[in-house]
Amino acid sequence: MTLSNASIDLDVYRQHVKTLASDEFEGRGPLSKGEEKTVDYLVTQYKKLGLKPAFGDSYTQAVPLAKITPKNISSLKIGGLDFSAGSDFTARTQRIVNDYSLTNSDVVFVGYGINAPEYNWNDYAGLDVKGKTVVMLVNDPGFASKDPELFQGNAMTYYGRWTYKYEEAARQGAEAVFIIHETMPAGYGWGVVENSNSNTKFSLVDDNNNASQVGVMGWLHLNAARQLFEKVGMDYGELKDKASKPGFMPIALNTKASLGFTNTIERAESQNVAGILEGTDKPEEWVMLHAHWDHLGKVEKNGQTTIYNGAVDNASGVAGVLTLADALSKREEGFARTLMFSAFTAEETGLLGADYFANNPPVPTSNMVAFLNIDGMNVNDDVDYILQYGEGYLSIEDDLATAAALQGRTVKMDPRPQNGLFFRSDHFALAKQGVPSILFMSLGDTDPSFIAKRYHKADDDYLPSWTLGGVQQDLSLIGSMLNYYAQGNVWPYWKRDSDFKDKRTLAMEAKEAK
């Protein structure tokens, strides 16, 4: 690997961020006027750079979504208590129904809500939760115990993610799920939970209108959880301690839950956007650079309009992709492999655009060399390290270290492994299909107040005071890795045994057999 000599134009970068994070783009909400402006902007930029369409003759890939807005949410009646929507709990559904009602549903505490055979752990052992409401802890037992022999210790596994917990509860037949929120193991405060779950959300739609999913995807405030357990004669702290140890058995709370709300549902197509710089020798092999274009959009509440501009999250990443596309497309000799530059929709709702792309790819996943994903850049001064998310998963980690060393930088491991950031951005949807994937993220790393004051809040705005030193060095580093993958015969690979590694092995074996 050699240090990239691609010229990074920070004026170009700054203009992209300033435009994408402006009020004119209305927070880039999927299925909104903000999406129309964003997609038009991206397609225009790709055409200007001479990139070819990535999806046949189109720069866009239609992603069928349901836009679901919960209304008239009743109080949550549980354990003889009445909890208020927003301040005490959140509730939504991805089922395509106009009215939803949870009535006198038996409530069970299922620890972490995890069924992980490889860790010899099953919180649902011997339990039938069909039609029941399950209450569970956030993260996984390793975080609580700090025991490196339990799951992966302090580092969150996929079993700790809310997405997994809802998926597993659905497989078990549960009707409703309430995840107890705690700031440290969740990685964000209650305000993020409320903002992200109380307004319009999006969902992919299956042939059965998502009927197999849980009826309620909910969160429960810690204070409300403590009140609930106290009301039924149990101590939250004691139960949490028991749930973090092997051998935990689920506990019926001997109470029932009731809740109701209506949904406003719109069905429409959102858009993934991608352009390619076609390879000269191996055009069928793709190296991919990506950043999700969507954010939380525009919200009307109590007569007030709030625009969530998402400047750092993730106009900064989209601008990075466009700026590197500009730099690399000027390379006279081209690249052996095809470079794809993409921006997907609905990341904030659960990696929906990326999930659709991964399951409906323009080329087989076995032809995808690597997927590099930018989600929140360091818009401040440069630093002498690069952050790495996840450890021991992929050979890409070694390439990251090499690229950093070329800049005189070191690799710094994720300072908050308990937050599971490796599982929380678009690259993970590709990783689940076996594609070697890596995350570049600097959310709050050089600005400690960012998570508390601006992340998923209205104050995530573009600031002229950004120095962009971190952007300069990180785009150069990413450019070095893209050069390395796009010019050679390197195939990054999975190190740790996992479902992801198995998927990759099967895909590559099938490719070889052809």
ZIHU-V357085 format. One record per residue. OMEGA is omega in whole degrees, -180 to 180 (none if undefined). Layout:
omega: {OMEGA:OMEGA}
This chain:
omega: {176:180:-179:175:177:-178:-179:-178:-177:175:176:180:-177:-179:178:-179:-178:-179:-175:-179:180:178:-180:-178:169:176:174:178:176:179:179:174:176:176:-179:-180:-177:-179:178:-180:-178:180:178:180:179:180:179:-178:179:177:177:177:-179:-176:-176:179:-177:173:-175:175:-178:179:-178:-177:166:177:-172:179:179:180:171:-179:180:170:174:179:-177:179:-178:180:174:180:-176:178:178:-178:-177:-178:169:179:175:176:173:172:-178:-180:180:-180:178:179:172:-172:175:-180:178:-175:-179:173:-175:178:180:179:-173:170:-173:-177:-177:175:-179:-174:177:180:179:-175:177:-173:173:-178:-179:179:-176:176:180:177:-174:180:176:-179:-178:-174:-180:180:-176:-175:-173:179:-178:179:-179:-170:176:178:-175:-179:-180:169:178:179:179:-176:179:180:179:-174:176:-180:-178:178:177:178:-180:178:-180:179:-177:179:171:178:180:-177:166:-171:-176:-180:177:-179:178:-176:-179:179:178:178:-178:-179:-173:-174:-176:-177:179:174:-177:180:164:-176:179:-175:-179:179:175:-178:-178:178:179:-180:180:170:-171:171:179:178:-178:180:178:179:179:179:-180:-178:178:-178:-179:174:-180:180:-177:-179:180:180:179:179:179:-177:-177:-178:178:179:179:176:-179:-174:175:-179:177:175:-177:-179:176:-176:175:174:176:179:165:-173:172:178:-177:179:170:-173:160:-178:179:174:-177:169:-168:-180:-177:-176:-177:-175:-179:179:-171:170:-166:175:-168:168:180:-176:-170:167:-169:173:-177:-176:175:-178:179:178:-179:176:178:178:177:-170:176:-178:177:-178:11:173:180:179:179:177:178:178:-180:-179:177:175:177:-178:-174:180:180:-180:-173:-175:178:-178:-180:180:178:173:176:177:-170:174:-177:-180:166:172:-174:-179:179:174:-171:179:179:179:179:179:-177:180:177:-171:178:172:179:180:178:176:179:-175:-178:179:-179:-171:177:-180:180:-176:173:-176:-180:-177:178:-179:-175:180:171:-178:176:-180:-173:-177:177:-179:-164:174:177:179:178:179:176:180:179:-180:179:-179:178:178:-177:-179:176:175:176:-180:178:-179:-180:-177:180:-179:175:-177:178:-176:-168:177:-167:-179:-176:176:176:179:180:175:175:-177:177:-170:-178:-180:170:-176:178:-178:175:-175:179:179:-174:-178:-172:-177:-177:-169:-174:-177:-178:176:-175:-177:175:-176:172:178:178:-178:178:180:178:176:178:178:-179:-175:-178:177:176:179:179:177:177:-180:177:176:-177:-179:-174:-177:-171:178:-176:173:176:-175:178:178:-174:176:-178:174:-179:179:179:178:-179:-180:180:-180:-178:177:178:178:-179:-176:-178:none}
